[in-house]
Amino acid sequence: MSAPKGWLVAAPRSGGGKTTVTLGLVAALRRRGVPVRTAKSGPDYIDPAFHAAASGLPGTNLDSWAMPPALLDHLMAGGPGAPPLLVAESAMGLFDGVAAPPGRSGAAADLADRFGLPVLLVLDVSGQSQTAAAVALGMDRFRPGVRVGGVILNRVGSERHRLGVTAALAAIGLPVLGAIPRDPALALPERHLGLVQASEHPDLEARLTGLADMAERCLDLDAIMAGAGPLGIPASHAIALPPPGQRIALARDAAFSFVYPHILAGWREAGAEIVPFSPLADEPPPPGCDACWLPGGYPELHAGQLAAAATFRAGLLAFEGPVHGECGGYMALGAGLVDAAGVWHAMAGLLGHTTSFAVRRMTLGYRAATTLASSALGPSGTRLRGHEFHYAQVTEPGTDAPLATMQDGQGNAAGSAGGARGRVGGGFFHAIAVDDPAI
């Protein structure tokens, strides 16, 4: 097998067109018969699902703040039979992260530096011309160990516009590997937690076909293939989070879909079996399972249906093993959920809190958690790294003991969070990995 190579698709900021370029590039290469594996930097559930749809292969997340270096190396290697070509997509701007020791900031630049990934820089050139070259030059020279290998011009207004920017980039030695005209039709629909999920697009195949067509027209695919950089990946083996049981009931439908692929892959590597079920279809946790995991998602959009799912709720109440709810799953485990219209809906009642999507405030950021009780996350005192991203708020806290104490990404105390009652625990915290370099 040939040596692994790759690109990191990045930009100076969010909204510059990284996802459009990534999906178009991956779909076009797949059309050519080139197998591509994909990754997303940072905490993001939604983009990896689009990556997987475009490539036909599972994607993963890579997060230098939340993942120990050994886990990063293990995930970057991809496992036996992984395609040698990687296309990774940056979150936010290339250098955007938190104050942290070198290589642990969460910025995509950490990945470029650690693994030698060249940057395929996507520049939104609307409203500028030669100045785009100054931005690209700064991106190329800002951090030793991070280099721009090529530039994609996005939202180009005309041929004259393209030529002006291209000439300025040529003068500083950066090749233009594609130019995409302004086209609002390329944008994917969004809602409050990001893009509408890949599984909810009835026309996803047609959209990916259109993006592949765009890439064929607008990108120099041969030059991009030739410019992929060799990856330096230290040998390693690690799992992110020990499995909570040998046979894990996993809620999986439109209300509960935010579960990281690397978490599930690690559980399977450890010998666990994952058995999906659908609360929206009023299915209980399947028999024979010894742990139940309710991931995040959009329960606030399906609160009435969940409240009416009597078989699901009875099955949860009767379940004898540990039950854990992350974010949306935590909302479903509480006494009630108030939807955007202000209507209260009964939830499972395994924990005593009430959450509201009518009382909204965005909470976003990295979190380090130390558990205060034994739970599906591990024994009391387990240290984890992850994040929060939600708009719903706890309006009635109930009387349950907190699940964990929290710190933000800079190590500042962020209080206690979540709830724990016997075998049941949960919180808005999404676990990414155990905070232990030995794992």
N, C-alpha and C positions, 0 to 999 in steps of 0.2 A: 504494500500500500504506500502511496506517496506521502511525503511529509505534510503535516497539517499547516494550512495557511489561512489567512483571514483578513477581514477589514472590520473597522469600527466606524459605523455610520454615525456622525456627530454633527453638531451645529453650535453656533454661539448662544442659542437660547431655545426655549420651548416654542413650538408653533412654527418652526422654520421649514418643516417638510421632511423630517427624518423618517417618519413612519411611511409616508408615501414612497420615498425613495427605497427604503428597505423592502417593502412589500413588492414594489415593481421589480426591483433587482432580483429578489429571490424567486418570484414567479416566472420571470423571463429566463433565468438560468435553469429552473426546473423544466420549462418548456423545451429547452435545448438538451435536456437529458443530463444536466449537471446536478448531482445531489448536493444539497446545501443544508448544513445545520445552522440553527439560529440561537441567539441569546439576546436578552434585554438587560441592560445595566439598571441597578436600583430596584426598589420595591414597586412592582407593577404586575398585576394579574392579567390585564386586558390585552396588551400588545403581544405577549407570547402566544396567545391563542390565535391572533391574526398571523403571526409568523408561522405557526404550525400549519394553518390552513394554506398559506402560500407555498410552503416547502414540502408539505406532505409528511413531515417528520416532527416528533415532539421538540418543542423549544425549552429553554431553561432561563433562569435568572442568574445574574452574577452581581454580587453586592459586596464591595470591599469593606464597607463599614460593618455590615451585619454578619458576614461570613468569615470564619477563621481562614487564614491563608491556605491551609491544607484542603479545606472544602472547595475554595475557589479553584485550586489546581485540579482537584478531582472532577469538578463539573466542567472545567474548560477542556479537559482531555476527552470528554464525551463518551468514553466507554468503548468496549469492543465493537467493531463494525461501524463506528461513527464516520460519516463522510469527512474527508480531509479538509474541505472548505467550510469556514465559519464566516457568517455575516452577523455581527453583533450590532445592536442599536443602543445608542446612549440615551439616558434620561436627561431632561433639561439641557443646560449648556454643558459642553465638554468638561469644564473644570469646576462645575457646581457640586459642592459637597458640604461637609461640616468640618469645623475645626477638630482635627484628630491627628494622631501620629502619622508619619509618612506612609502612604500606601493604604491607609484605613479611613479615608475621608468619605467614601461612598461615591465619589466622582468617577465618571467613566474614564477619565484620564488615568486613574490608578490601574485600570485594566490594560490600557494601551501601554503603560510603562512596564507593568509586571510581565506581560506576555509578548511584548514587541509588536502589538497590533498597529498597523498604519491606519491613520484616520482618513476616511472618505468624508470630506467636509462639505456639508450642505449649506449653501449660502442663499438666504432670501435676499435677492438683489433688487427687489422692488423699492423704488425711491432712491436708488444710488447707482453709481457706475464704478469708476475707478476706485472709489473709497472701499469697495468690497475687497480689493487687493490688500489694502492696509489692514482690514480685519483679519483676512486670511494669514497675513504675515505675522500678526500678533499671536494668532492661534498656534502657528507653527513654531514660534520661538518662545512662547510663554513658559514652558516647563521642559527642562532637559529630560530626555527619554521619551517624549511624546512628539511625534512628527506627523505632519500632514502629507499624505501620499498622493492626494488628488482632490479636486474640487468639483462638486456638482452645483451648477447655478440653478436656482429655483425662482419661479415667478418672473421669468424674463419677459420684458415688454415688447421687444422687436429684435430683428436681426442686427440692426445698428447697436442696440443696447448690448446684445450678446458679444459682439465684436469688441466693443469698448472695454467691457469687463475682462474678456479673455486676453486682450493685449496687455492689460495692466498686470494680470496674474502671470503671464508669460515672462514679463520683465523681472519678476521676483523668483522665477524658476518653479512655479507651481502649475502643473498641468490641469486643464479643464477636461474632465472625463464625461461631461454631460451638461445639457442645458434644457430645462423644462419650462415651457411657456406658462403664463398665467392661465389657470383653468379651475374655476371654483368647483367643477364637477369632480375633481380628483379628491376632494375632502370627504372624510368619513363622518357619519352622524355622531354627535356627542350628547351626553347627559351629565348628571351631577357628579359622577365618579370617573368621568373620562369618556372614551369612545363607547358607543353601544356595542355590546359584546359580539364577538364573531358568530357565536351560535344563534344569535337573534336576527341575523341578516338573511332574509330569504333569497336575496340576490348576491350573496357573497361570492359565489363562483363567477358571476358576470363581472362583479367589481374587480376581482383579482385578474380576470382576463383583460379587462380594460387597463389595469395598471401594468400588466406584462406588455401589452401593446405599447403603452407609453414608454416603458423602458427600452423596448426594441427601437423605437423611433428616436428617443432623446438621449440615451446613454450609450457610451462606447463600451459595450459589454466585453469585447475582446481585450481592450486595454485594462478594464477593471479586473478581469480574470488574471491577466499577466502581472498586474501590480499587487496582487494579494501577498501580504508579507508572511514569511515563515514564523511560526509560533514557537516560543520557548516555554514549554510546560513541564515543570518539575513533576516527577512521579509521586503520586499520593493516592490514598484512599480514605474517605471520610463520609459520614452521613450527617445530615443537618440536625435531625431530631430523632431520638430513639422512638420506635413505634409504641403506641400506648397499649397495644395488644397484639395477639397473633392473627386475629381475624377482626378487621376494623370495618364497622358500618359507616359509610361515608355518604352524607346527604349530598345529592348532586342533581340539580335542576336549575331553572331560571332564577330561583330565589337563593340558591346556595351554590355558587360556582367559583368563588375565589379561594382556590387552594393551589399552592405553589407546586409546579411539576417536580422540583427537586426534593420536596418533602415526600411526595408519594413514591418517587424513585428510590429514595433512601429507605423508606419502609419496606419496599419490595426487596431491595438488596439485603435487608436484615432478615428476610424470610417471612414477613407478614403478608397476609392476603387482604386485599381491599375490596369490599363488597358495596357497590353503590345502591342507593335507594332514593326515591323521590317523595319528599314531604308534600309537594304540590299535587302529586297523584294519590295522596292520602295513604302512602305506604309507611309501615312501621319499620324500625331497624330490623334487618333480616335476622332470622333465628340462627343461633350458633355463633353469633359475634360476641366478642368479649370487650369491645370498646366501641364508642359511638362518637363521631366527629361531625359537628355542624359547622361548615366553613362560612366565611362571609359571602356577601352577595347583595341581593336587593329584596329582603323580606318586606320592606316598607312599600314596595310596589305590588305585593301579593298578600297583604295582611289579612284581608277578608277570606281569601282562599285558605290560608294557613289556619285561621281561627276555626274554619269549618272542617278542617281535616281531623276528625275525631279519632280515626284509627291511628294516624301518625302520633297524635298527642298521647293516646292511651299506651301505645308501644313505647314511647319515651319514658312514661311514668313507670312502666313495668320492667324496663331494661335494668339488668342487674350489674352491669359493668360500669366503668368510668364513662362519663359523658362530658364532652367539651364543646363549647361554642365560641367561635371567633367572630367578633364584630357582628355581622348579621345573624350568625348562629347564636351569639349571646343575646341579641334582641329577641330571638324566637324562644329562648329558654326562660325569659322573664314572665312576670304576671300579665303584662299587657304591652301593646304597641299602639301608639297614636299615629295615624297616617297623615299625609300632607293636608288632608281636608279637615283634620281635627277629630276624626272618628276613632274611638278606642276599640281595640280588638283584643280578645283574650288570647294569650299565648300559652306555652306549655305549663308555666307555673312551677318549674323545677327550681327556679331562683325567684327572689321576691321583687326585683326592680321593674319599673316601667320605663320604656323609652319612647321618645317622640320624634317624628319626622316633621311635625308641624312647628316645633321649636327647634330651629336649625341654626347650627354654627359649625363652620368647617374646622375640624381638628386634623392636623397633618404634621407628621414628623417621625423621625427615628425614635425608638424607645428601647431602653435596656430594662429588663424585668427580672426580679428575684421573687420566686414564688414563696408564699407564706403558708401554703397547705399542699399536701400531696394531691396530685391531680393527674389527668391524662398527659400533662406537660412534663411530669416527672415528680420526684419526691420534693418535699418542702425544702427550700433553699436552692432549687434549680435556677441557674442564671441563663437567660436567653436574650438574644437581640432580635429586634423586629421593628415594626412601625405601627402607626395609627393613621387612618384616613377615613373619616366619616363626617357626615353632617348631622346625623341623629344625636340626641342628647338624652342622658338619664334625667327624667323629671321626678321620679319617685325612687329613692335608692333602696328601699327595703331594709331588711335587718341582717342580711347575710354577711359573713366575714369577707374581707377583701381577699382576692386571689393572689395579688402580687404588689410589691412596691416597685415604683417606676422611676427611671431617670430619662432625661431627654438625650439627644445625640451628643451634647457637649458634657454630659455627666452631671447636669444639675438635677436635684431632687424634683420629682414631679408627682409626689404623693402616692397614695395607694389606689388601686384600681381593680375593677372586676368584682366578681362574687364567687364564693365557694360555699357549698353546702353538701357535706357528705361526699358522695361519689360524683357530684356535679360541680363543674367550674366553668368559668368563661369570662370574657372581657372584650373590650374593643381592640385589644392588642393582637396583631398578627405576628406569630412567631416565624422567623426566617431561619434561625440556627441557634443551637446551644452555644452560649458564650464560654467556650472552653477550647483553647488552642490544641489540646490533646485529642480532640474528637475530629 
